[in-house]
């Protein structure tokens, strides 16, 4: 495990500019998502704020069956996102789509945060820290790693195909498949947190 981690680290350390570029795209999406609510019409903003209120009110009434549904939906969403990004890494046309996916992921996060603040003001900070940040931090770190490595793999496949070189497909696919396994595990853990731990803490505090 440690040796594999060091291999990933060495490969990505040679591509520091790539990680920085992914981070820049993520931050741009986060900023755009944060300010997007300011350009909505009054009717649209009212609808968004009602949905935020309805969402948090629903947490207080969450039953066990609801938590199971939340877990399933969260897990499906996370797995779908990670699997698509992973598959894009082994295609020669995946690079621009990966950047778009990173942008929209951060856009949605930024929009969610700004919507909570617009509704609850400074009190919304607790809701953000409690409900959005913990699981999202884990997924964000993994997504940045996955997207960077997927772009690296896609670039390698494109370069070798263009130059008609041969590569040890079995070796790099073994490491890449291990990343997918990690993504599945992180998705399960984050979905469990969203469905069972988040509502528990929320009811205690509120």
Helices and strands as residue ranges (DSSP letters): H 2-13, H 16-36, G 37-39, H 42-60, H 64-89, H 94-120, G 121-123, H 124-127, I 128-133, H 134-162, H 169-192, I 193-197, H 198-205
